[in-house]
């Protein structure tokens, strides 16, 4: 628990923490866009900042709180990246299975889906 005294960390630490907060927001956007590469890139940037901030903090109760917080942020980032990698792998596996099934149906002479005419204007 942080002390009630003012934080003793220099402005560089606060700038780093603000950047970590911004990175967290960008990670959410990248997740919504299913952009795993961007999430991984942001995670690497976050890890670099975390390492720098840990080295920058002095030996105070506030600094220990910040280091603990940074450890938790780093762990969360790694879990996010691993979860997304697993989801992407599962999606790729399902797509491969679907393609294989479609190939088998074609090889067995099963007709494919009827051509759609949704782009034709039936009214005129």
PAZAPA-4460 file (N, C-alpha, C; in steps of 0.05 Angstrom, whole numbers, plus 32768, in hexadecimal, padded with zeros to 4 digits):
% residues 124
    n_x    n_y    n_z   ca_x   ca_y   ca_z    c_x    c_y    c_z   seq   type   mol
   8011   7FE9   8000   8000   8000   8000   8012   8019   8000     1      X     A
   800D   802C   7FEE   801E   8044   7FED   801A   8055   8006     2      X     A
   802F   8063   800D   802D   8075   8024   801C   808D   801E     3      X     A
   8014   809C   8033   8004   80B4   802E   8016   80CC   8028     4      X     A
   8030   80C9   802A   8042   80DF   8023   8043   80E2   8005     5      X     A
   804B   80FA   7FFC   804C   80FE   7FDF   8060   80EA   7FD3     6      X     A
   805A   80E2   7FBB   806C   80CF   7FAD   8087   80DC   7FA7     7      X     A
   809C   80CC   7FAB   80B7   80D6   7FA8   80C3   80D0   7F8D     8      X     A
   80B3   80C5   7F7B   80BE   80BD   7F61   80C0   80D6   7F4F     9      X     A
   80D5   80D7   7F3F   80D9   80EE   7F2D   80C5   80EE   7F16    10      X     A
   80C3   8105   7F08   80B1   8108   7EF2   80B4   80F3   7EDC    11      X     A
   80CC   80E9   7ED8   80D0   80D4   7EC4   80C0   80BB   7ECA    12      X     A
   80BE   80B5   7EE3   80AE   809D   7EEB   8090   80A2   7EE4    13      X     A
   8086   80BA   7EEA   806B   80C0   7EE4   8066   80C1   7EC6    14      X     A
   8079   80CA   7EB7   8076   80CA   7E9A   8075   80AD   7E90    15      X     A
   8085   809C   7E9B   8085   8080   7E94   806A   8072   7E9B    16      X     A
   8060   8079   7EB2   8046   806E   7EBB   8030   8077   7EA9    17      X     A
   8031   8091   7EA1   801D   809B   7E8E   801E   808D   7E73    18      X     A
   8037   8087   7E6A   803A   8079   7E50   802F   805D   7E53    19      X     A
   8033   8050   7E69   8028   8035   7E6E   800A   8036   7E6D    20      X     A
   7FFE   804B   7E78   7FE1   804D   7E77   7FD8   8050   7E5A    21      X     A
   7FE6   8061   7E4B   7FDF   8065   7E2F   7FE2   804B   7E1F    22      X     A
   7FF7   803C   7E25   7FFB   8022   7E18   7FE4   800F   7E1E    23      X     A
   7FDB   800F   7E36   7FC4   7FFE   7E3E   7FAC   8004   7E2D    24      X     A
   7FA7   801D   7E28   7F90   8025   7E17   7F94   801D   7DFB    25      X     A
   7FAD   8020   7DF1   7FB3   8017   7DD5   7FB1   7FF9   7DD2    26      X     A
   7FB8   7FEA   7DE7   7FB5   7FCD   7DE6   7F97   7FC5   7DE3    27      X     A
   7F86   7FD3   7DF2   7F69   7FCD   7DEF   7F60   7FD2   7DD3    28      X     A
   7F69   7FE7   7DC6   7F61   7FED   7DAA   7F6C   7FD7   7D98    29      X     A
   7F85   7FCF   7D9C   7F91   7FBA   7D8B   7F82   7FA0   7D8F    30      X     A
   7F79   7F9A   7DA7   7F6A   7F81   7DAC   7F50   7F82   7D9E    31      X     A
   7F42   7F99   7D9F   7F29   7F9C   7D91   7F2C   7F98   7D73    32      X     A
   7F43   7FA0   7D68   7F49   7F9E   7D4C   7F56   7F83   7D45    33      X     A
   7F59   7F72   7D59   7F66   7F58   7D56   7F81   7F5A   7D49    34      X     A
   7F90   7F6E   7D52   7FAB   7F73   7D47   7FC0   7F69   7D5B    35      X     A
   7FC6   7F4F   7D59   7FD8   7F42   7D6C   7FF4   7F4E   7D6A    36      X     A
   7FFD   7F55   7D52   8018   7F60   7D4F   801A   7F7B   7D5E    37      X     A
   8005   7F8B   7D5D   8005   7FA5   7D6B   8005   7FA0   7D89    38      X     A
   7FF5   7F8D   7D92   7FF5   7F87   7DAF   8010   7F7E   7DB8    39      X     A
   801D   7F6D   7DA9   8038   7F64   7DB0   804C   7F7B   7DB0    40      X     A
   804A   7F8C   7D9C   805C   7FA4   7D9B   8058   7FB6   7DB3    41      X     A
   803F   7FBB   7DBA   8039   7FCC   7DD2   8043   7FBE   7DEB    42      X     A
   8040   7FA4   7DEC   8049   7F96   7E04   8067   7F98   7E07    43      X     A
   8076   7F96   7DF1   8093   7F99   7DF2   809A   7FB5   7DFB    44      X     A
   808C   7FC9   7DF1   8092   7FE5   7DFA   808C   7FE7   7E18    45      X     A
   8077   7FDC   7E20   806F   7FDD   7E3D   8085   7FCF   7E4E    46      X     A
   808F   7FB8   7E45   80A4   7FAA   7E54   80BD   7FBB   7E57    47      X     A
   80C4   7FCA   7E41   80DB   7FDB   7E41   80D8   7FF2   7E55    48      X     A
   80C0   7FFD   7E55   80BA   8013   7E68   80BB   8009   7E85    49      X     A
   80AF   7FF2   7E89   80AE   7FE6   7EA4   80CA   7FE1   7EAE    50      X     A
   80DB   7FD6   7E9E   80F7   7FD1   7EA6   8105   7FEB   7EAD    51      X     A
   8101   8000   7E9D   810E   8019   7EA2   8104   8026   7EBC    52      X     A
   80E9   8024   7EC0   80DE   8030   7ED8   80E7   8021   7EF1    53      X     A
   80EA   8007   7EF0   80F3   7FF8   7F07   810F   8001   7F0F    54      X     A
   8120   8006   7EFB   813B   800F   7F00   813D   802B   7F09    55      X     A
   8128   803B   7F02   8128   8058   7F09   811F   805E   7F25    56      X     A
   810E   804C   7F30   8102   8051   7F4A   8117   804E   7F60    57      X     A
   8115   805F   7F74   8127   805E   7F8B   811C   804B   7FA0    58      X     A
   812A   804A   7FB7   8122   8037   7FCD   810F   8044   7FE0    59      X     A
   80F6   8048   7FD8   80E2   8053   7FEA   80C9   8041   7FE9    60      X     A
   80B7   8046   7FFC   809E   8036   7FFC   808E   803B   7FE2    61      X     A
   808E   8054   7FD9   8080   805A   7FC0   808D   804C   7FA8    62      X     A
   80A8   804B   7FA8   80B6   803E   7F92   80B0   8020   7F93    63      X     A
   80AE   8014   7FAA   80A7   7FF8   7FAC   808B   7FF3   7FA2    64      X     A
   8079   8005   7FA8   805D   8003   7F9E   805D   8004   7F80    65      X     A
   806D   8017   7F75   806E   801A   7F58   807A   8001   7F4B    66      X     A
   808F   7FF6   7F57   809B   7FDD   7F4C   8087   7FC6   7F4C    67      X     A
   8078   7FC4   7F62   8063   7FAF   7F63   804E   7FB3   7F4D    68      X     A
   8045   7FCC   7F4A   8032   7FD2   7F36   803D   7FCC   7F1A    69      X     A
   8056   7FD2   7F15   8062   7FCD   7EFB   8064   7FAF   7EF6    70      X     A
   806A   7F9F   7F0B   806A   7F82   7F08   804F   7F78   7EFF    71      X     A
   803A   7F82   7F0C   801F   7F79   7F06   8017   7F81   7EE9    72      X     A
   801F   7F99   7EE1   8019   7FA2   7EC5   8028   7F8F   7EB1    73      X     A
   8041   7F89   7EB7   8050   7F78   7EA5   8043   7F5C   7EA3    74      X     A
   803B   7F51   7EBA   802E   7F37   7EB9   8014   7F38   7EAA    75      X     A
   8004   7F4D   7EAD   7FEB   7F4F   7E9F   7FF0   7F51   7E81    76      X     A
   8004   7F60   7E79   800B   7F63   7E5C   8012   7F48   7E50    77      X     A
   8023   7F38   7E5F   802B   7F1E   7E55   8013   7F0B   7E52    78      X     A
   8001   7F0C   7E65   7FE8   7EFC   7E64   7FD7   7F03   7E4C    79      X     A
   7FD5   7F1D   7E47   7FC5   7F26   7E30   7FD0   7F1C   7E16    80      X     A
   7FEA   7F1F   7E13   7FF7   7F15   7DFA   7FF4   7EF7   7DF7    81      X     A
   7FF8   7EE8   7E0C   7FF6   7ECB   7E0B   7FD9   7EC3   7E04    82      X     A
   7FC6   7ED0   7E10   7FAA   7EC9   7E0B   7FA2   7ECF   7DEE    83      X     A
   7FAC   7EE6   7DE3   7FA6   7EEC   7DC8   7FB4   7ED9   7DB4    84      X     A
   7FCC   7ED1   7DBB   7FDA   7EBD   7DAA   7FCA   7EA3   7DA9    85      X     A
   7FC0   7E9B   7DC0   7FB1   7E82   7DC2   7F97   7E84   7DB2    86      X     A
   7F8A   7E9B   7DB4   7F71   7E9F   7DA4   7F77   7E9F   7D86    87      X     A
   7F8C   7EAC   7D7E   7F93   7EAC   7D62   7F9A   7E90   7D58    88      X     A
   7FA8   7E81   7D68   7FAE   7E65   7D61   7F94   7E55   7D5E    89      X     A
   7F82   7E58   7D71   7F68   7E49   7D70   7F59   7E51   7D57    90      X     A
   7F59   7E6B   7D50   7F4B   7E74   7D38   7F57   7E68   7D1F    91      X     A
   7F72   7E68   7D1E   7F80   7E5D   7D07   7F7A   7E3F   7D04    92      X     A
   7F79   7E31   7D1A   7F73   7E15   7D1A   7F56   7E10   7D10    93      X     A
   7F43   7E20   7D18   7F28   7E1D   7D0F   7F25   7E23   7CF1    94      X     A
   7F33   7E37   7CE8   7F33   7E3D   7CCB   7F3F   7E26   7CBB    95      X     A
   7F54   7E1B   7CC4   7F60   7E04   7CB6   7F4D   7DEC   7CB6    96      X     A
   7F3F   7DE8   7CCC   7F2B   7DD2   7CCD   7F14   7DD7   7CB9    97      X     A
   7F0B   7DF0   7CB8   7EF6   7DF7   7CA5   7EFF   7DF3   7C88    98      X     A
   7F17   7DFC   7C82   7F21   7DF8   7C66   7F23   7DDA   7C60    99      X     A
   7F2C   7DCA   7C72   7F2F   7DAE   7C6E   7F14   7DA1   7C69   100      X     A
   7F00   7DA9   7C78   7EE5   7D9E   7C75   7EDA   7DA6   7C59   101      X     A
   7EDE   7DBF   7C52   7ED5   7DC8   7C38   7EE2   7DB9   7C21   102      X     A
   7EFC   7DB3   7C24   7F0B   7DA4   7C10   7EFF   7D88   7C0E   103      X     A
   7EFA   7D7B   7C24   7EEF   7D60   7C24   7ED3   7D5F   7C17   104      X     A
   7EC3   7D74   7C1C   7EA8   7D74   7C10   7EAB   7D77   7BF2   105      X     A
   7EBD   7D88   7BE9   7EC1   7D8C   7BCC   7ECB   7D72   7BBF   106      X     A
   7EDE   7D65   7BCD   7EE9   7D4C   7BC3   7ED4   7D36   7BC1   107      X     A
   7EC0   7D37   7BD3   7EAB   7D23   7BD3   7E95   7D2A   7BC0   108      X     A
   7E97   7D40   7BB2   7E83   7D48   7B9E   7E6C   7D56   7BAA   109      X     A
   7E6D   7D60   7BC2   7E57   7D6E   7BCE   7E56   7D8A   7BC2   110      X     A
   7E3E   7D93   7BBC   7E3C   7DAE   7BB1   7E43   7DC3   7BC6   111      X     A
   7E4E   7DD9   7BBC   7E54   7DEF   7BCE   7E3B   7E00   7BD3   112      X     A
   7E3E   7E15   7BE1   7E27   7E26   7BE5   7E1D   7E32   7BCB   113      X     A
   7E04   7E36   7BCA   7DF8   7E42   7BB2   7E03   7E5F   7BAF   114      X     A
   7E08   7E67   7B96   7E11   7E82   7B92   7DFC   7E96   7B9B   115      X     A
   7E05   7EAA   7BA8   7DF2   7EBE   7BB2   7DED   7ED4   7B9D   116      X     A
   7DD5   7EDE   7B9D   7DCF   7EF4   7B8B   7DC8   7F0D   7B9B   117      X     A
   7DD3   7F0F   7BB2   7DCD   7F25   7BC4   7DD7   7F40   7BB8   118      X     A
   7DE9   7F3E   7BA5   7DF3   7F57   7B9A   7DE3   7F60   7B82   119      X     A
   7DD1   7F4F   7B78   7DBF   7F56   7B62   7DA7   7F66   7B6C   120      X     A
   7D9F   7F79   7B5C   7D88   7F89   7B62   7D70   7F7B   7B56   121      X     A
   7D60   7F6E   7B66   7D49   7F5F   7B5C   7D32   7F72   7B55   122      X     A
   7D33   7F8A   7B5E   7D1D   7F9C   7B5A   7D1F   7FAA   7B3F   123      X     A
   7D36   7FAC   7B34   7D36   7FBB   7B1B   7D4F   7FBA   7B0D   124      X     A
***
